[in-house]
Amino acid sequence: MDPTGLGLPPLLAAFVFGLLGGAHCIGMCGGIMSALTFAVPPSMRSPARLSGLLLGYNLGRILSYMVAGALVASLGTLVALTPAARAGLQAFAAIMLILMALYIANWWKGLLRVEALGRHLWRYLEPFGKRLMPVVKVPQAIALGAVWGWLPCGLVYSMLAWSLATADPLFGASLMAAFGLGTLPSLLVTGFAARQLGALIRHPATRALAALTIIGFAVWQLTMLLPLGAPGH
């Protein structure tokens, strides 16, 4: 199944969605990345060490995304038993992408209500993350990223809805891995280049362009679910 309905590689589309969501990622996780840097003692802040810690954190975060993607896709295998059910899951994923786009552009914050659902789990996980600070070793950074990967995030939840629609645990995990890699550049620039690139990513025009692109993907996906748009009809 091609969740995009665009004839494009789904993993590439997921990567692009991660890139387009960069403004939101900086807002949600940029502070965490900065805290990782400043929590390291000044005498240990060599570029090589800081790079290792930041990459380790993001590795843990993406691994958590993959686990979540596999779990929800496993649930999808139980739900998507009929063509109608599979189409319903794809429609749900497309609607979640539209909500994600509205969220990124600051046009509508309805996804905040979805994020609230994840706070029940997060209140149990957050203390584990705090115990790992300050992070001075890469294994610590990976562990912290694995915890913070479960931080309530409407952007991640939108992509998980897409993983659910795949009804394939391995592909669901791969989809979330591609998405996570797409978010990586935005988070890595929260250091030295954050002043220049971060301002560009957060600019309203950039947000609007990203949102319109995602909405275009989602609308096309919905049209492919219509009888006249489906291949072979």
Secondary structure, 3 states (H helix, E strand, C coil): CCCCCCCCCHHHHHHHHHHHCHHHHHHHHHHHHHHHHHHCCHHHCCHHHHHHHHHHHHHHHHHHHHHHHHHHHHHHHHHCCCHHHHHHHHHHHHHHHHHHHHHHCCCCCCHHHHHHHHHHHHHHHHHHHHHCCCCCCHHHHHHHHHHHCCCCCHHHHHHHHHHHHHCCHHHHHHHHHHHHHHHHHHHHCCCCCHHHHHHHHHCHHHHHHHHHHHHHHHHHHHHHHCCCCCCCC
